[in-house]
Amino acid sequence: MTVSFTITGRPISKKNSKQLIRVGGRIVPISSKAYLRFEKDALMQLLPYRKYRFNRTIKVEYHFYIQGKYHVDGDNLMAGINDILQKSGIILDDDLIIEGCFKKYGGSAGWSTKISISDY
């Protein structure tokens, strides 16, 4: 089975956008407000695709359409998207991804990410 869909909006790196807060005398890293907004929006866009469940090894292809000449790190983009795919329930665990590739396209009119998930 192969499923393809597009998430619109600028993907925010989960790893590079942590905030530090103090909880009971400890400093705890949490995701930034920007990442949480992107995650919430992406999860809403993925609602029609939640009927697809991948619980075995998979291959994922990512096509990042980047607005203007913005420079972003591909592996950070993939990590955030993988966590969202797992949170949506489309994939059981991002550890199931055993093959993947990404392409970045600069100069796009807007931000979007096309994702294709296939059984391996």
C-alpha positions as CSV (number, residue, x, y, z in Angstrom):
1,M,0.0,0.0,0.0
2,T,1.2,3.5,-0.8
3,V,-0.4,6.7,0.6
4,S,0.6,10.2,-0.5
5,F,-0.6,13.5,0.9
6,T,0.6,17.1,1.4
7,I,0.9,19.2,4.5
8,T,0.8,22.9,3.9
9,G,2.6,25.4,6.1
10,R,6.2,26.0,7.1
11,P,7.5,22.9,8.9
12,I,9.1,23.8,12.2
13,S,12.1,21.8,13.5
14,K,11.2,20.2,16.7
15,K,14.8,19.7,17.8
16,N,16.0,23.2,17.1
17,S,13.0,25.0,18.6
18,K,13.0,23.9,22.2
19,Q,12.2,26.2,25.1
20,L,13.5,25.7,28.6
21,I,11.1,26.1,31.5
22,R,11.6,25.6,35.3
23,V,9.4,22.9,36.8
24,G,9.8,22.2,40.6
25,G,13.4,23.4,40.6
26,R,14.3,21.5,37.4
27,I,14.9,22.8,34.0
28,V,12.8,20.9,31.4
29,P,13.0,21.3,27.6
30,I,9.6,21.7,25.9
31,S,8.6,22.3,22.3
32,S,8.3,25.9,21.1
33,K,4.9,27.5,20.6
34,A,5.7,27.7,16.8
35,Y,6.3,23.9,16.6
36,L,3.1,23.2,18.6
37,R,1.1,25.5,16.3
38,F,2.6,23.7,13.2
39,E,1.9,20.3,14.8
40,K,-1.7,21.1,15.6
41,D,-2.3,22.4,12.1
42,A,-0.6,19.4,10.5
43,L,-2.6,17.0,12.6
44,M,-5.8,18.7,11.4
45,Q,-4.7,18.3,7.8
46,L,-3.9,14.6,8.4
47,L,-7.4,13.7,9.8
48,P,-8.7,12.3,6.4
49,Y,-5.6,10.0,6.2
50,R,-5.9,8.6,9.7
51,K,-7.8,5.6,8.2
52,Y,-4.4,4.4,6.9
53,R,-2.3,2.6,9.5
54,F,1.2,1.5,9.0
55,N,2.4,-1.0,11.6
56,R,5.1,-2.7,9.7
57,T,8.4,-1.5,8.1
58,I,7.9,1.4,5.7
59,K,9.6,3.6,3.2
60,V,8.9,7.4,3.4
61,E,9.7,10.0,0.7
62,Y,9.6,13.7,1.6
63,H,9.4,16.6,-0.8
64,F,9.9,20.0,1.0
65,Y,8.7,23.0,-0.9
66,I,10.5,26.0,0.6
67,Q,9.3,29.6,0.2
68,G,11.9,31.9,-1.1
69,K,15.6,31.3,-0.4
70,Y,15.2,30.1,3.2
71,H,17.8,27.5,4.3
72,V,16.6,24.6,6.4
73,D,18.2,21.4,7.6
74,G,16.5,18.4,5.9
75,D,17.0,15.9,8.7
76,N,15.5,18.3,11.3
77,L,12.5,18.7,9.0
78,M,12.0,15.0,8.6
79,A,12.3,14.4,12.4
80,G,9.4,16.8,13.1
81,I,7.2,15.3,10.4
82,N,7.9,11.8,11.6
83,D,6.8,12.7,15.1
84,I,3.6,14.2,13.7
85,L,2.9,11.1,11.6
86,Q,3.3,9.0,14.7
87,K,1.2,11.2,16.8
88,S,-1.6,11.1,14.1
89,G,-1.6,7.3,14.2
90,I,-0.8,7.0,10.5
91,I,2.5,5.2,11.5
92,L,2.7,3.2,14.7
93,D,6.3,4.2,15.4
94,D,8.8,6.2,13.5
95,D,11.2,3.4,14.2
96,L,9.4,1.5,11.5
97,I,10.9,3.8,8.8
98,I,13.8,1.7,7.4
99,E,14.2,3.6,4.2
100,G,13.6,7.2,3.3
101,C,14.7,10.1,1.2
102,F,14.0,13.8,0.9
103,K,14.3,16.6,-1.6
104,K,14.2,20.3,-1.0
105,Y,12.8,22.7,-3.6
106,G,13.6,26.4,-2.9
107,G,11.9,29.3,-4.4
108,S,8.4,28.0,-4.0
109,A,5.4,30.4,-3.7
110,G,4.5,28.8,-0.3
111,W,5.6,26.2,2.2
112,S,4.4,22.6,1.8
113,T,5.5,19.1,2.4
114,K,4.5,16.2,0.1
115,I,4.8,12.8,1.8
116,S,4.6,9.3,0.4
117,I,4.5,6.3,2.7
118,S,4.9,2.8,1.3
119,D,5.0,-0.7,2.7
120,Y,8.5,-2.0,2.6
